[in-house]
Amino acid sequence: MKTEVVLAITASSARTSGALGSVLAPDNEGNPKGLRFSSQRRGRSTVFRATSESPSTALSTAVSILRDVSLFQEVWLLSGGGAPLSQKRLDRH
């Protein structure tokens, strides 16, 4: 069953969104078999998309992204980067 997960993370500024996208860009060569992953920056938002024939692969990728976003937020605040992520409701993309 093809599963697609889309996460849109809105940052407090375009600068923060750019940093988030850079930090969370895949650092390994290629994706696991059957997983398609992409990210795109739209102003203050970074949109992550994971698609797989395996629902568990798509969902575990989404959980991993959310964990990394949480870690980014903590590190960004500690480094003096300012308010990292907006608390407003995200629009669907």
Secondary structure, DSSP 8 states (H G I E B T S, - for coil): --EEEEEEEEBSSHHHHHHHHHHHS--SSS-STTEEEEEEEETTEEEEEEEESSHHHHHHHHHHHHHHHHHHHHHHHHTT----B--S-----
